[in-house]
């Protein structure tokens, strides 16, 4: 009985990982060269430390990356500000392997006051139906599909 339960858990984890693969790239150039259509358009050209997760069944994707602040600011000028409530509502439902390193405001139960948008801001590309959270102190950004945001 115990061995069967362990086998079922292992098989469940393997299926989850194969349906939501994780890919890491050192630069956006590398990501574009190797990507199979999961990297969203509009990311800063100098983006580095990209971590992409996608769900093969739903076609949803999640990405984390780092970029210089001037390029992040230029990118956000093309986007619409998003409320914290909408960002949280659309970002929280993601696979476990996409959660590593995400801001606490966009992860699980959060009982504190969210950071000021001067420190962590939220944006949506309404045409592409893609949302971003940007941590201005570190230049770290997180993106996710958000068809119902804004």
C-alpha positions in Angstrom: 0.0 0.0 0.0 2.8 2.5 1.0 4.8 1.8 -2.2 1.8 2.4 -4.4 1.1 5.7 -2.7 4.8 6.8 -3.2 4.7 5.7 -6.9 1.5 7.7 -7.4 3.1 10.8 -5.9 6.3 10.4 -8.0 4.2 9.9 -11.2 2.1 13.0 -10.4 5.2 15.1 -10.0 6.7 13.8 -13.2 3.5 14.5 -15.2 3.3 18.0 -13.6 7.0 18.7 -14.5 6.5 17.5 -18.1 3.4 19.6 -18.6 5.0 22.7 -17.1 8.6 22.6 -18.1 11.1 25.1 -16.8 13.8 26.7 -19.0 16.5 29.1 -17.9 18.5 31.4 -20.2 21.4 33.7 -19.5 20.2 36.4 -21.9 17.3 37.4 -24.0 19.4 36.7 -27.1 19.9 33.1 -26.0 16.2 32.8 -25.2 15.2 34.1 -28.6 17.6 31.7 -30.3 16.4 28.6 -28.4 12.8 29.5 -27.6 9.8 27.7 -29.1 7.4 30.6 -28.8 7.0 31.0 -25.0 9.1 34.1 -24.5 6.8 37.2 -24.7 7.6 40.1 -27.0 8.5 43.5 -25.7 11.1 42.4 -23.1 14.2 44.6 -22.8 17.0 43.6 -25.1 19.5 43.4 -22.3 17.3 41.1 -20.1 19.3 38.5 -18.3 18.7 35.6 -15.9 15.5 34.6 -17.6 13.5 31.7 -16.1 10.5 30.6 -18.2 7.8 28.2 -17.2 4.8 27.3 -19.5 1.8 25.0 -19.3 1.5 22.9 -22.4 -2.2 22.2 -21.9 -3.4 25.8 -21.2 -0.7 27.7 -23.2 -0.1 29.9 -20.2 3.4 31.1 -19.4 5.3 32.7 -16.6 8.7 34.4 -16.8 11.2 36.1 -14.5 14.1 38.2 -15.6 16.5 41.0 -14.7 17.1 44.1 -16.7 18.7 47.6 -16.3 16.3 50.1 -14.7 16.3 52.5 -17.7 15.2 49.7 -20.0 12.5 48.6 -17.6 11.2 52.2 -17.3 11.2 52.5 -21.1 9.3 49.2 -21.4 6.6 50.3 -18.9 5.9 53.5 -20.8 4.3 51.2 -23.4 2.2 49.4 -20.8 -0.9 50.3 -18.7 -0.6 50.4 -14.9 -2.3 47.6 -13.2 -3.8 47.6 -9.7 -2.3 45.4 -7.0 -5.6 43.6 -6.6 -5.8 42.8 -10.4 -2.1 41.8 -10.4 -2.6 39.5 -7.4 -5.8 38.0 -8.7 -4.3 37.1 -12.1 -0.8 36.1 -10.9 -1.5 33.8 -7.9 -2.8 30.8 -9.8 0.4 29.4 -11.3 2.1 26.0 -11.1 4.4 25.4 -8.1 7.6 25.4 -10.3 6.8 28.9 -11.5 6.7 30.3 -8.0 10.4 30.3 -7.1 11.6 33.8 -6.4 8.3 35.6 -7.0 7.4 38.5 -4.8 5.5 37.6 -1.6 2.7 40.0 -2.7 2.0 37.7 -5.6 2.4 34.4 -3.8 0.1 32.5 -1.5 -1.5 34.0 1.5 -0.2 37.6 2.1 -1.3 39.3 5.3 0.9 42.4 5.1 0.4 45.7 3.3 1.9 45.4 -0.2 4.9 47.5 -1.0 4.5 50.9 -2.5 4.2 50.9 -6.3 7.4 52.9 -6.3 9.1 49.7 -5.0 7.1 47.1 -6.8 4.8 48.1 -9.6 2.3 46.2 -11.8 1.6 46.7 -15.5 -0.4 45.1 -18.3 0.1 44.9 -22.0 -3.6 44.8 -22.9 -3.0 43.9 -26.6 -0.8 40.9 -25.7 -2.8 40.1 -22.5 0.4 39.9 -20.5 1.1 41.3 -17.1 4.4 42.3 -15.4 5.5 43.1 -11.9 8.7 45.1 -11.5 10.8 45.4 -8.4 12.6 48.7 -8.9 15.3 48.3 -6.3 16.7 45.1 -8.0 15.6 45.4 -11.6 13.9 42.0 -11.3 10.7 41.5 -13.2 8.0 38.8 -13.4 5.6 38.3 -16.2 2.5 36.1 -16.7 -0.5 35.6 -19.0 -3.4 37.6 -17.7 -6.3 37.7 -20.1 -8.8 39.0 -17.5 -6.6 41.8 -16.1 -7.4 45.5 -16.1 
